Amino acid sequence: MRGSIQGALSARRRASRAALSSAAWLVILAGCGDELAAPQPLSPGNFRTAVTQEVAARLGAGDRFVLPDPPREPYAQVSAEAAAEIAVAWSRTFGQYVRGEFERIHGKPIDFQSLRVGAPAYYANAAYEPVAADVHPGIRNGIGPQYLVYLVDDEGPVISIAVAAFGQSRVEGGRLILPSAGGMEVVPNPLPRDAGFFAPLSPEQAAALANRATGMRVSAVPELVMPGRGFHPQHARWRVSLERPVAARVGSRAGDHLTREVYVGLRGTMSLPAQAQPAESSEFDPSTQRHYRVVRRAGRPVSFERAGFPNH
């Protein structure tokens, strides 16, 4: 009994530390990008003119994109439905331990027991190759794919929660049970009141904003991609393909750069991959006292620069 109590307390402490760390990050996030208006929830309205005819013909109910199933990975992945259930269970189980900080950032009291899922669980593809099976699960979760889930109340978004697709958490009786050996199972971030669905945007919002910024129609269903190491999952970007190349002004680079892709991130920021992309990094596994190579997947940029489109 003593061991089980200690295990439960340890799990609570882990969840609390992770949540408070996330909260500190969001204080900074909430104050940046003020020149970009926070988008309204979910759909930007009828945006068929923002996509090609071929893409428009494949839109689902309510003019929403039909997102593809998650790709095959070497480890079992939770479903979108399970990720949503885990997010709600986190709120019911651990919300009380971060109430003060989360309510301070959100700007009003939070009823953690009544929060509900308010948007699709968006699957963010991994930017790195999976690590070996003997590496600590926390590392595997941290660099792997994630589901991003919004918890809302009657007034709008309250928390953005990242759920590890490779995670081993389970829900019993509405309570979240964390694995004894794990980490990065759930990464919750409180959202400022009235900020909207900005972490991440919906794919419809991303497509509409890319069309507005570039003047080009979107030629494929946007793909959500995880950020590089050192960034929270909520920094995932939508990779948006355009029907024709467009001239972009990128960071401090001289001249314009032609591109048929734009990455749309928090609050609609437009980015393009930086010229230099790290091929790999090193991750320390405390359970084995070894360093492991974390290899970037081909075609998955992890370093970005802000982009503008001067000809539109």
NUZALUM-61851 format. One record per residue (C-alpha): x, y, z. Coordinates in steps of 0.05 Angstrom, whole numbers, plus 32768, in hexadecimal, padded with zeros to 4 digits. Example, Ala and Ser with C-alpha at 12.3 -4.5 7.8 and 13.67 -1.06 7.14 Angstrom:
NUZALUM-61851
80F67FA6809C 81117FEB808F 
This chain:
NUZALUM-61851
800080008000 803880308012 805880247FCF 801880327FA9 800C80737FD0 8053808A7FC3 804B80787F79 800B80A17F75 802B80DC7F97 806780D77F69 803980D77F2C 801681147F46 805781387F52 806E81277F0B 802D81417EED 803081807F17 807881907F04 806A81857EBB 802C81B07EBD 804D81E97EE2 808781E87EB1 805681EC7E78 803282257E9B 8072824D7EA0 807E82447E56 8038825B7E45 803F829C7E6B 807582AE7E38 804B82937DFF 800E82BA7E12 803382FB7E0C 805282F07DC8 803782F97D82 8005832E7D98 8005834A7D51 7FE2830B7D3B 7F9983087D50 7F8782C97D75 7F5B82A07D45 7F14828E7D55 7F0582467D68 7F0C820F7D35 7EF0821E7CF0 7EFE82627CCE 7EBD825A7CA8 7EB482457C60 7EFB82447C46 7EF2821D7C06 7F1082567BDF 7F50824D7C08 7F5C82067BED 7F6081E87BA8 7F2381C87B89 7F4181837B93 7F4A818F7BDE 7F0581B07BE4 7EE581727BC5 7F0181487BFE 7EEC81747C38 7EC181537C6D 7E8581697C95 7E8481B37CA5 7EBA81C17C71 7EEE81A07C9E 7F2C817C7C86 7F2A81307C8C 7F6C81237CAF 7F9180E37C9F 7F9B80AB7CD1 7FDD80AC7CF8 8017808C7CD2 803480497CE7 8068804D7D1E 809380177D3F 806E801F7D81 802480187D91 7FFF805A7D8F 7FC280717DB5 7F8680867D8C 7F6A80CC7D86 7F2F80B77DB1 7F5D809B7DE7 7F8780DA7DE6 7F4981047DF2 7F3580D67E2B 7F7B80DC7E4A 7F7881287E45 7F36812B7E6A 7F4F80F97E9E 7F8D81247EAA 7F60815F7EBA 7F3681367EEA 7F7281167F0C 7FA9814A7F0E 7F88818D7F00 7F7F819C7F4A 7FCB819B7F55 7FD881D37F23 7F9981FC7F30 7FBB823B7F49 7FEC82447F0F 7FBB822D7ED9 7F84825C7EF2 7FB582967EF6 7FC8828C7EAC 7F82827D7E95 7F6782BA7EB9 7F2B829B7EDD 7F19825E7F08 7F1D821B7EE5 7EEE81E17EF4 7F1D81A87EE2 7EE781747EEE 7EB9818F7EB8 7EEA81A07E80 7EDB817C7E3F 7EFB81707DFB 7EEB81AA7DCD 7F0E819A7D8C 7F2A815E7D65 7F68813E7D83 7F9C81547D50 7FD481227D42 801981437D3D 804B81197D15 808F810D7D34 80CA81357D1B 80FC81007D33 810880B67D26 80F080897D5F 812480757D92 8134802D7DA4 810680057DD1 813880057E0B 813880517E10 811080707E49 80C680787E37 80C980C27E48 80FB80CE7E11 80D280A47DE0 809480CB7DF1 80B6810F7DEF 80D181087DA8 809780DF7D8E 805480F47D70 802081177D9B 7FD681247D9C 7FC3816C7DAC 7F8081707DD1 7F5981AE7DE6 7F3281AD7E27 7EFC81E27E2A 7EC681FF7E56 7E8882247E41 7EB282627E30 7EE782417E05 7F2B82217E09 7F4A82187E4E 7F8481E67E46 7FAB81CB7E0A 7FC381857E1C 7FF6815C7DF5 7FEE81117DFD 802880E47DE8 801380B57DB0 804580827DCB 802E808C7E13 801B80567E44 7FE9807D7E6E 7FA5805E7E7A 7F6280757E94 7F3E804F7ECB 7EFC80687EE5 7F0980AC7EC7 7F4C80B47EEA 7F8F80B67EC6 7FC180817EDA 800980937EC6 803C805B7EBA 807080507EF1 80A880587EBE 8095808F7E8E 809780D97E81 807B810B7E4F 803A80E57E4F 801181247E53 8027816D7E49 7FF0819E7E5E 7FF281E87E52 7FBE821A7E6C 7FA3824C7E3A 7F9482957E47 7F4A82A47E4A 7F2D82BA7E07 7F6D82A97DE2 7F4A82797DB4 7F6282377D95 7FA9824D7D86 7FD582147DA1 7FCE81F67D6E 7FA082157D3A 7F7081E87D16 7F8781D17CD0 7F4E81FA7CB2 7F6982397CD5 7FB082297CBE 7F9982207C76 7F7082607C76 7FA982897C94 7FDC826C7C63 7FAF827D7C29 7FA482C47C43 7FEF82CF7C4F 800782B37C0D 7FCE82BD7BDC 7FD682737BC8 7FA2823D7BD1 7FB282017BFD 7FBE81C17BD5 7FBD818B7C0A 7FA3817A7C4F 7FD1819D7C82 7FFE81717CAC 800D81807CF5 805781767D05 807981757D49 80AD81AA7D5A 80F6819E7D68 8113818B7DAB 810C81C07DE1 80C681D67DCB 808481C27DE8 805681987DBC 802781D37DB7 805B81F37D8A 804981C17D53 804081E07D0F 801181D17CD6 803681C37C95 800C81E37C5E 801881D37C15 800982097BE1 7FF282007B99 802C82297B7C 806E82457B96 806B82887BB9 80A282BA7BCA 80B182BD7C14 80DD82EB7C3D 80FE82BF7C71 812082D87CB0 816182FD7CA1 816D82DB7C5E 817B83097C23 8147830B7BEC 810982E17BE4 810382957BE9 80D2826D7BBE 80AA82397BE4 806D820D7BDB 806781FE7C25 805C822A7C62 805A82167CAB 802382357CD5 802E82367D20 801482577D5F 7FE382907D53 7FEE82897D08 803882987D05 805582877CC0 809882647CBC 80C682407C8C 80FC820E7C9D 813F822D7CAE 8178821F7C7F 819F81F97CB4 817C81BC7CD1 819D81917D07 81A281497CF1 81A1812D7D37 81A8813D7D81 81B981177DC1 818981037DF8 819F80EB7E3D 817A80B07E5A 817E80B27EA7 8165806B7EAD 81A1804F7E87 81D280897E92 81DE80897E47 81D780BC7E0F 81AD80AA7DD2 81AC80C77D8C 816C80EA7D79 816A80EC7D2D 813F811E7D06 811080FE7CD4 811D810C7C8B 80F381467C72 80E1815C7CB9 80FF81A07CC9 810681B27D12 812481F87D0B 80FA82307CED 80FC827A7CDB 80C282AB7CD8 80AA82B87C91 808582F07C6E 806982F57C28 8079833A7C0B 805583307BC9 801183257BE7 
